[in-house]
Amino acid sequence: MKFFLEEADEQLQLLEQEVLKLEQDGGSEATIQCIFRAAHTLKGSSAAMGFETMKSLTHEMENVLDQIRGGKLAVSEAIINVLFLCLDRLNDFKKQIEEHGVCEGETGPLVEELRKLINGENQAKASPAKESIEDPFGTEARELLGEAKSEGFRGWTIRLRISEGCEMKMARAFILRNRIEECSKVIAMRPGLEQIDEDAKGALEVTYLIACLKEKEDIEAYLASVMNGEPVEGFELLDEHLNPPGTTEDFERNADSRSEESEALSGKENESPAVPAAPVHSAAPSVRTEGEEPRRVTGQSVRVDVDRLENLMNLVGELVIDQTRIAQVGGLLRGLVSADADDTMDEFDSIANHISRVVGELQESVMKTRMLPIEQLFNRFPRMIRDLAQKIGKPINLLLEGKETELDRTVIEEIGDPLIHLLRNSADHGIEDPEKRLASGKPEVGTIRLKALHQENQVVLTIEDDGAGIDAEKIKRSALNKKLITEAQADQMSEQELIYLIFAPGFSTAKEISDISGRGVGMDIVRSHIEKLNGIIDVETKPGEGTKFTIKLPLTLAIMRGLLIRIHHSTYALPISSIIEIMRLPRREIHTIKGQMAVRIREQVLPLVWIHDHFNVPRPAVRSDDNVFIVIVGAAEKRIALVVDELVGNQEIVVKSMGAYVGKVDGISGATILGDGGVALILDITGIFNLSGREKGLPPDTLAV
């Protein structure tokens, strides 16, 4: 069941992507064949598992696709909409199977819509595709055959008919292909296995294009032997050097005579030895079925349970800790041993360095096993934007860049909802109505660009639109009406601070509540998820030109780069991904504004927090001329300055949970083991904001002048 669900999920995602492509390219042969293969695979696997409801709906979808492929139906918006409704229903079935192990539900209305598409008199007809009788396999198959002939092989066409009474025609065609390959190399097959309809009436005619070194008589004798006992009405062998393949009508007229010839040849098996059944290792091209890409050598892969990867990651984490400790112990020993032991210490250092390299490579390899291309997340969005654009009446073009960017699977799972809300926000609030866009000199179709890229030890996601931008005054009026800020606070806030109010809980500029926006929870969800991931979000906007959201996230949450700091006599770790800037400032440049300590950094006033106060340890005695270390950190859209006693350095840290015995501690997200065996607590940036008491649903900058 587990493997069925995994395959069903893959095929449904592929179907959604290809149906979108079908709408864009109008029904290219490659797209239709890809949809056909995915639908056929899903139908076969669901039938094998006994889920008849899923199988029957997929079969009806195949009928519509077959009409499009045959040129009897033209791709239209109505067809695409019905196909998407079917995919939604199939996804519902998959979830039902996953949760309850059964597949039950009504498909009658959808089946009726699909049949209306086929039988509807008002459907636009596409011009029938012209098929070359002389070249039924396509140009690429002929090129492969030409390569085989250049190696000395001869090309043949085998045409056979599987009788109507055969219950599993596709399986029988596959078995016969394998048997033919025992004395030749099958280059192409028509129809392909995925195109065979088990429910079709009548006999099935299958044509194989092969490359072989044997003579015609030997091949015929071998075919007669392997066809004996098979549900085959007859076969025909044509020499590609001399004759083009015959038409279907020719084959039907000669079927009976070929059947008699087959029986006659079969009767001669007792008189002459059969052609050896050993496979012929040839240089002929690999097998290819119609509508498929030629086979290429690809790397093998295996599915691994996620729990095993998590356990492997934990073990690697332990090795990283021990590697750090070995390096530190080596440094201590170097200062303790005598000069006579220098050779021994050199050997120790060599071993330690080698272990360090191996552990580093092992860590990188394990990290890569947890990494997934963000493409699988991005592929969800084109369908969502298409449906949303239809609902709100705005033509929108979604551009996806950097789909190959890899990210930890846990981060991908968490970032999905924030991206959905940001994209919906860009479509609903950012992109203007077509009339307004044309009036302002913009193209009628709005553009949303979603981009992913690696930047040092972070992944950067940007969501950019060419819409109207964010109106700071409109944000201000809405926040005042909803009593999210006071008049006094509003007067002191800069334009950027006002824009950050969009992340406040309950904030919305929508005039009416709909299923798209208006409840003030979308951007709040974005904020909470990014905080959870120790990420940062920035907003850039220009009225009339558009808005750009930039999200910075750590590549993984298991092993991260951390900055070690000292507060009083204890060592703590700050995630590097949360650090924006580190600096030293004279004590006299720290000011107090309305009871809140603050610093001014490049025209921006930031609240200043002494972590000592939260952990009940004394502040160091600092004179006005002395410098203090300040670390500027961020969580989502918020920024704050932390005062620390000392910067120790940065290193890889393995995140360990505090455990059930200690439980949740405000301001602490976990712990790590240092090289000397000591424990350093990892500071939770979001928790520090909460502990400071400066955030009441607003950016901390709003507290500063």
Secondary structure, 3 states (H helix, E strand, C coil): CHHHHHHHHHHHHHHHHHHHHHHHHCCCHHHHHHHHHHHHHHHHHHHHCCCHHHHHHHHHHHHHHHHHHCCCCCCCHHHHHHHHHHHHHHHHHHHHHHHHCCCCCCCHHHHHHHHHHHHCCCCCCCCCCCCCCCCCCCHHHHHHHHHHHHCCCEEEEEEEEECCCCCCHHHHHHHHHHHHCCCCEEEEEECCHHHCCCCCCCCEEEEEEEEECCCHHHHHHHHHHHHCCCCEEEEEEEECCCCCCCCHHHHHHHHHHHHHHHHHHHHHHHCCCCCCCCCCCCCCCCCEECCCCCCCCCCCCCCCCHHHHHHHHHHHHHHHHHHHHHHHHHHHHHHHCCHHHHHHHHHHHHHHHHHHHHHHHHHHHHHHHHEEECHHHHCCHHHHHHHHHHHHCCCEEEEEECCCCEEEHHHHHHHHHHHHHHHHHHHHHHCCCHHHHHHCCCCCCEEEEEEEEEECCEEEEEEEECCCCCCHHHHHHHHHHCCCCCHHHHHHCCHHHHHHHHHCCCCCCCCCCCCCCCCCCHHHHHHHHHHHCCCEEEEEEECCCEEEEEEEEECCCCEEEEEEEEECCEEEEEEHHHEEEEEEEEHHHCEEECCEEEEEECCEEEEEEEHHHHCCCCCCCCCCCCEEEEEEEEEECEEEEEEECEEEEEEEEECECCHHHHCCECCEEEEEECCCCCEEEEECHHHHHHHHCCCCCCCHHHHCC
